């Protein structure tokens, strides 16, 4: 089981580096791990994908003054 802080940091990093493609990047990594039987990878990337969605819902759109 990955540390929660690592999941959230990874999710934020993907959003920062890949913008709108962040969830797709996480999904690609998850699917890669699933295909190759990497149980630890699956356990990491599933919550990262969820965290990306949560972070997107938490942030208001547009500029914040």
N, CA, C and O atoms as CSV, one atom per row, in Angstrom:
chain,resi,resn,atom,element,x,y,z
A,1,UNK,N,N,0.848,-1.176,0.000
A,1,UNK,CA,C,0.000,0.000,0.000
A,1,UNK,C,C,0.897,1.245,0.000
A,1,UNK,O,O,1.747,1.395,0.878
A,2,UNK,N,N,0.711,2.133,-0.978
A,2,UNK,CA,C,1.557,3.334,-1.045
A,2,UNK,C,C,1.187,4.329,0.056
A,2,UNK,O,O,0.055,4.353,0.540
A,3,UNK,N,N,2.163,5.142,0.434
A,3,UNK,CA,C,1.887,6.212,1.391
A,3,UNK,C,C,0.954,7.223,0.731
A,3,UNK,O,O,1.122,7.572,-0.438
A,4,UNK,N,N,-0.015,7.679,1.487
A,4,UNK,CA,C,-1.004,8.615,0.956
A,4,UNK,C,C,-0.350,9.888,0.426
A,4,UNK,O,O,-0.757,10.414,-0.610
A,5,UNK,N,N,0.664,10.381,1.135
A,5,UNK,CA,C,1.323,11.619,0.690
A,5,UNK,C,C,1.987,11.413,-0.670
A,5,UNK,O,O,2.002,12.328,-1.493
A,6,UNK,N,N,2.534,10.229,-0.914
A,6,UNK,CA,C,3.158,9.942,-2.210
A,6,UNK,C,C,2.123,9.923,-3.326
A,6,UNK,O,O,2.395,10.373,-4.439
A,7,UNK,N,N,0.947,9.407,-3.031
A,7,UNK,CA,C,-0.136,9.382,-4.013
A,7,UNK,C,C,-0.533,10.804,-4.393
A,7,UNK,O,O,-0.634,11.127,-5.577
A,8,UNK,N,N,-0.760,11.658,-3.387
A,8,UNK,CA,C,-1.192,13.038,-3.655
A,8,UNK,C,C,-0.105,13.844,-4.349
A,8,UNK,O,O,-0.391,14.636,-5.246
A,9,UNK,N,N,1.134,13.645,-3.936
A,9,UNK,CA,C,2.236,14.362,-4.592
A,9,UNK,C,C,2.375,13.936,-6.045
A,9,UNK,O,O,2.595,14.770,-6.924
A,10,UNK,N,N,2.248,12.656,-6.295
A,10,UNK,CA,C,2.341,12.156,-7.671
A,10,UNK,C,C,1.202,12.683,-8.526
A,10,UNK,O,O,1.399,13.048,-9.685
A,11,UNK,N,N,0.013,12.720,-7.948
A,11,UNK,CA,C,-1.141,13.246,-8.679
A,11,UNK,C,C,-0.907,14.709,-9.042
A,11,UNK,O,O,-1.160,15.120,-10.174
A,12,UNK,N,N,-0.427,15.492,-8.082
A,12,UNK,CA,C,-0.176,16.917,-8.342
A,12,UNK,C,C,0.922,17.089,-9.382
A,12,UNK,O,O,0.832,17.968,-10.239
A,13,UNK,N,N,1.944,16.269,-9.314
A,13,UNK,CA,C,3.041,16.342,-10.275
A,13,UNK,C,C,2.550,16.028,-11.687
A,13,UNK,O,O,2.945,16.690,-12.647
A,14,UNK,N,N,1.697,15.028,-11.809
A,14,UNK,CA,C,1.142,14.699,-13.127
A,14,UNK,C,C,0.298,15.846,-13.670
A,14,UNK,O,O,0.363,16.157,-14.859
A,15,UNK,N,N,-0.486,16.470,-12.814
A,15,UNK,CA,C,-1.298,17.611,-13.246
A,15,UNK,C,C,-0.385,18.756,-13.689
A,15,UNK,O,O,-0.623,19.378,-14.725
A,16,UNK,N,N,0.647,19.030,-12.915
A,16,UNK,CA,C,1.577,20.109,-13.246
A,16,UNK,C,C,2.285,19.841,-14.570
A,16,UNK,O,O,2.412,20.736,-15.405
A,17,UNK,N,N,2.743,18.612,-14.755
A,17,UNK,CA,C,3.540,18.274,-15.935
A,17,UNK,C,C,2.727,17.940,-17.181
A,17,UNK,O,O,3.203,18.130,-18.300
A,18,UNK,N,N,1.495,17.438,-16.994
A,18,UNK,CA,C,0.731,16.956,-18.145
A,18,UNK,C,C,-0.633,17.615,-18.313
A,18,UNK,O,O,-1.350,17.321,-19.270
A,19,UNK,N,N,-0.994,18.501,-17.393
A,19,UNK,CA,C,-2.252,19.241,-17.514
A,19,UNK,C,C,-3.448,18.333,-17.716
A,19,UNK,O,O,-3.683,17.413,-16.933
A,20,UNK,N,N,-4.203,18.597,-18.771
A,20,UNK,CA,C,-5.428,17.843,-19.046
A,20,UNK,C,C,-5.174,16.369,-19.346
A,20,UNK,O,O,-6.103,15.563,-19.301
A,21,UNK,N,N,-3.945,16.011,-19.647
A,21,UNK,CA,C,-3.609,14.615,-19.945
A,21,UNK,C,C,-3.175,13.831,-18.714
A,21,UNK,O,O,-2.784,12.671,-18.836
A,22,UNK,N,N,-3.235,14.435,-17.535
A,22,UNK,CA,C,-2.735,13.790,-16.319
A,22,UNK,C,C,-3.437,12.471,-16.031
A,22,UNK,O,O,-2.781,11.468,-15.750
A,23,UNK,N,N,-4.756,12.462,-16.098
A,23,UNK,CA,C,-5.488,11.224,-15.823
A,23,UNK,C,C,-5.162,10.146,-16.845
A,23,UNK,O,O,-5.041,8.972,-16.493
A,24,UNK,N,N,-5.020,10.532,-18.097
A,24,UNK,CA,C,-4.676,9.560,-19.141
A,24,UNK,C,C,-3.285,8.981,-18.892
A,24,UNK,O,O,-3.070,7.787,-19.105
A,25,UNK,N,N,-2.349,9.798,-18.448
A,25,UNK,CA,C,-0.997,9.317,-18.146
A,25,UNK,C,C,-1.035,8.325,-16.987
A,25,UNK,O,O,-0.385,7.282,-17.041
A,26,UNK,N,N,-1.794,8.647,-15.941
A,26,UNK,CA,C,-1.920,7.734,-14.804
A,26,UNK,C,C,-2.577,6.429,-15.239
A,26,UNK,O,O,-2.160,5.348,-14.825
A,27,UNK,N,N,-3.603,6.535,-16.072
A,27,UNK,CA,C,-4.303,5.340,-16.569
A,27,UNK,C,C,-3.367,4.473,-17.403
A,27,UNK,O,O,-3.400,3.247,-17.296
A,28,UNK,N,N,-2.538,5.094,-18.227
A,28,UNK,CA,C,-1.570,4.339,-19.031
A,28,UNK,C,C,-0.615,3.565,-18.125
A,28,UNK,O,O,-0.324,2.395,-18.375
A,29,UNK,N,N,-0.138,4.213,-17.090
A,29,UNK,CA,C,0.767,3.546,-16.154
A,29,UNK,C,C,0.054,2.406,-15.430
A,29,UNK,O,O,0.625,1.333,-15.238
A,30,UNK,N,N,-1.188,2.640,-15.033
A,30,UNK,CA,C,-1.983,1.609,-14.372
A,30,UNK,C,C,-2.177,0.407,-15.293
A,30,UNK,O,O,-1.962,-0.733,-14.882
A,31,UNK,N,N,-2.577,0.656,-16.517
A,31,UNK,CA,C,-2.805,-0.438,-17.467
A,31,UNK,C,C,-1.522,-1.203,-17.770
A,31,UNK,O,O,-1.549,-2.423,-17.930
A,32,UNK,N,N,-0.404,-0.493,-17.849
A,32,UNK,CA,C,0.886,-1.139,-18.072
A,32,UNK,C,C,1.190,-2.106,-16.917
A,32,UNK,O,O,1.601,-3.245,-17.139
A,33,UNK,N,N,0.982,-1.637,-15.701
A,33,UNK,CA,C,1.227,-2.485,-14.531
A,33,UNK,C,C,0.276,-3.689,-14.512
A,33,UNK,O,O,0.685,-4.798,-14.167
A,34,UNK,N,N,-0.977,-3.471,-14.879
A,34,UNK,CA,C,-1.936,-4.573,-14.918
A,34,UNK,C,C,-1.523,-5.624,-15.936
A,34,UNK,O,O,-1.585,-6.822,-15.659
A,35,UNK,N,N,-1.099,-5.174,-17.123
A,35,UNK,CA,C,-0.680,-6.114,-18.174
A,35,UNK,C,C,0.514,-6.951,-17.754
A,35,UNK,O,O,0.641,-8.111,-18.146
A,36,UNK,N,N,1.384,-6.357,-16.956
A,36,UNK,CA,C,2.628,-7.038,-16.582
A,36,UNK,C,C,2.583,-7.653,-15.184
A,36,UNK,O,O,3.598,-8.128,-14.674
A,37,UNK,N,N,1.416,-7.639,-14.579
A,37,UNK,CA,C,1.256,-8.267,-13.270
A,37,UNK,C,C,2.004,-7.578,-12.145
A,37,UNK,O,O,2.361,-8.216,-11.155
A,38,UNK,N,N,2.243,-6.290,-12.285
A,38,UNK,CA,C,2.955,-5.524,-11.259
A,38,UNK,C,C,1.952,-5.070,-10.193
A,38,UNK,O,O,1.381,-3.982,-10.275
A,39,UNK,N,N,1.760,-5.914,-9.214
A,39,UNK,CA,C,0.750,-5.663,-8.177
A,39,UNK,C,C,1.022,-4.367,-7.421
A,39,UNK,O,O,0.097,-3.598,-7.159
A,40,UNK,N,N,2.268,-4.121,-7.072
A,40,UNK,CA,C,2.602,-2.879,-6.357
A,40,UNK,C,C,2.327,-1.651,-7.222
A,40,UNK,O,O,1.871,-0.625,-6.718
A,41,UNK,N,N,2.600,-1.754,-8.510
A,41,UNK,CA,C,2.325,-0.656,-9.424
A,41,UNK,C,C,0.838,-0.368,-9.530
A,41,UNK,O,O,0.418,0.789,-9.530
A,42,UNK,N,N,0.047,-1.427,-9.619
A,42,UNK,CA,C,-1.411,-1.267,-9.663
A,42,UNK,C,C,-1.896,-0.597,-8.378
A,42,UNK,O,O,-2.722,0.315,-8.414
A,43,UNK,N,N,-1.369,-1.064,-7.235
A,43,UNK,CA,C,-1.768,-0.503,-5.940
A,43,UNK,C,C,-1.402,0.975,-5.829
A,43,UNK,O,O,-2.040,1.719,-5.085
A,44,UNK,N,N,-0.386,1.396,-6.562
A,44,UNK,CA,C,0.010,2.803,-6.540
A,44,UNK,C,C,-0.803,3.635,-7.515
A,44,UNK,O,O,-1.323,4.688,-7.144
A,45,UNK,N,N,-0.922,3.179,-8.758
A,45,UNK,CA,C,-1.521,4.009,-9.800
A,45,UNK,C,C,-3.040,4.138,-9.702
A,45,UNK,O,O,-3.594,5.141,-10.152
A,46,UNK,N,N,-3.724,3.153,-9.126
A,46,UNK,CA,C,-5.175,3.297,-8.959
A,46,UNK,C,C,-5.524,4.505,-8.097
A,46,UNK,O,O,-6.328,5.333,-8.524
A,47,UNK,N,N,-4.950,4.640,-6.899
A,47,UNK,CA,C,-5.287,5.828,-6.099
A,47,UNK,C,C,-4.753,7.135,-6.682
A,47,UNK,O,O,-5.332,8.195,-6.443
A,48,UNK,N,N,-3.661,7.077,-7.442
A,48,UNK,CA,C,-3.166,8.298,-8.081
A,48,UNK,C,C,-4.195,8.807,-9.079
A,48,UNK,O,O,-4.473,10.005,-9.137
A,49,UNK,N,N,-4.757,7.900,-9.859
A,49,UNK,CA,C,-5.777,8.305,-10.831
A,49,UNK,C,C,-6.987,8.923,-10.128
A,49,UNK,O,O,-7.531,9.926,-10.589
A,50,UNK,N,N,-7.396,8.335,-9.034
A,50,UNK,CA,C,-8.520,8.883,-8.254
A,50,UNK,C,C,-8.150,10.255,-7.681
A,50,UNK,O,O,-8.957,11.184,-7.716
A,51,UNK,N,N,-6.938,10.376,-7.158
A,51,UNK,CA,C,-6.490,11.637,-6.557
A,51,UNK,C,C,-6.461,12.768,-7.584
A,51,UNK,O,O,-6.774,13.913,-7.256
A,52,UNK,N,N,-6.088,12.454,-8.814
A,52,UNK,CA,C,-6.087,13.485,-9.868
A,52,UNK,C,C,-7.494,14.041,-10.036
A,52,UNK,O,O,-7.678,15.256,-10.106
A,53,UNK,N,N,-8.478,13.165,-10.102
A,53,UNK,CA,C,-9.868,13.615,-10.209
A,53,UNK,C,C,-10.292,14.454,-9.023
A,53,UNK,O,O,-10.983,15.461,-9.181
A,54,UNK,N,N,-9.879,14.040,-7.829
A,54,UNK,CA,C,-10.221,14.805,-6.624
A,54,UNK,C,C,-9.574,16.186,-6.645
A,54,UNK,O,O,-10.224,17.178,-6.316
A,55,UNK,N,N,-8.311,16.258,-7.027
A,55,UNK,CA,C,-7.635,17.554,-7.085
A,55,UNK,C,C,-8.285,18.472,-8.109
A,55,UNK,O,O,-8.407,19.675,-7.876
A,56,UNK,N,N,-8.693,17.927,-9.215
A,56,UNK,CA,C,-9.367,18.745,-10.236
A,56,UNK,C,C,-10.691,19.282,-9.719
A,56,UNK,O,O,-11.051,20.418,-10.026
A,57,UNK,N,N,-11.419,18.499,-8.948
A,57,UNK,CA,C,-12.702,18.948,-8.404
A,57,UNK,C,C,-12.502,19.993,-7.308
A,57,UNK,O,O,-13.360,20.852,-7.107
A,58,UNK,N,N,-11.384,19.926,-6.604
A,58,UNK,CA,C,-11.132,20.843,-5.493
A,58,UNK,C,C,-10.693,22.219,-5.958
A,58,UNK,O,O,-10.941,23.205,-5.264
A,59,UNK,N,N,-10.055,22.312,-7.102
A,59,UNK,CA,C,-9.522,23.591,-7.584
A,59,UNK,C,C,-10.591,24.372,-8.340
A,59,UNK,O,O,-11.242,23.830,-9.232
A,60,UNK,N,N,-10.771,25.623,-7.992
A,60,UNK,CA,C,-11.721,26.439,-8.742
A,60,UNK,C,C,-11.178,26.718,-10.155
A,60,UNK,O,O,-9.968,26.859,-10.335
A,61,UNK,N,N,-12.062,26.797,-11.144
A,61,UNK,CA,C,-11.604,27.114,-12.493
A,61,UNK,C,C,-11.190,28.575,-12.603
A,61,UNK,O,O,-11.707,29.431,-11.885
A,62,UNK,N,N,-10.277,28.849,-13.487
A,62,UNK,CA,C,-9.876,30.232,-13.747
A,62,UNK,C,C,-8.955,30.793,-12.664
A,62,UNK,O,O,-8.444,30.065,-11.813
A,63,UNK,N,N,-8.766,32.099,-12.726
A,63,UNK,CA,C,-7.876,32.775,-11.783
A,63,UNK,C,C,-8.561,32.991,-10.438
A,63,UNK,O,O,-9.766,33.231,-10.352
A,64,UNK,N,N,-7.764,32.897,-9.423
A,64,UNK,CA,C,-8.252,33.186,-8.067
A,64,UNK,C,C,-7.583,34.475,-7.636
A,64,UNK,O,O,-6.363,34.608,-7.734
A,65,UNK,N,N,-8.366,35.417,-7.164
A,65,UNK,CA,C,-7.811,36.727,-6.773
A,65,UNK,C,C,-7.522,36.781,-5.313
A,65,UNK,O,O,-7.053,37.804,-4.814
